[in-house]
Amino acid sequence: ERYKSEGPGFAQTYRQLLGQTGSASAVEVTRKAGFDIEKPEFWLSALSIFERQTVEFENLVADVLGR
């Protein structure tokens, strides 16, 4: 959720990350962008975001279906 804290400035970081994809390893590319994908915390954070969004989606579907 770094994009939320950095705001529009994160777009440049993200573009650079995408531009380097294929020219270096995933570890190197993400490290340059300030992420450490070798740490469990990175993945746990990503999974918690996915979990929260899944619960939100399930709640929206339940509301639409009247459950």
C-alpha positions, -999 to 999 in steps of 0.1 A, spaced: 0 0 0 30 22 -5 12 40 -33 -13 53 -8 13 68 14 35 82 -14 7 94 -36 13 104 -72 51 103 -66 49 65 -65 39 64 -101 74 72 -112 89 45 -90 64 20 -104 72 30 -140 109 25 -133 102 -9 -118 83 -19 -148 109 -6 -172 136 -27 -155 117 -59 -156 135 -84 -177 168 -66 -174 176 -78 -139 163 -104 -114 131 -98 -96 150 -93 -63 173 -66 -79 144 -48 -96 122 -46 -66 151 -37 -43 158 -7 -64 122 3 -60 125 0 -22 109 -35 -17 126 -65 -3 108 -96 -17 131 -119 1 116 -110 34 84 -128 46 70 -94 58 67 -83 22 46 -113 12 25 -113 44 17 -76 38 6 -84 2 -15 -113 13 -32 -93 40 -42 -67 13 -56 -95 -8 -75 -110 21 -90 -76 30 -101 -70 -6 -116 -105 -8 -136 -100 23 -148 -66 10 -158 -83 -23 -177 -111 -5 -196 -85 16 -205 -65 -15 -218 -97 -33 -238 -106 -2 -254 -71 -1 -263 -74 -38 -278 -108 -34 -296 -98 -2 -279 -123 20 
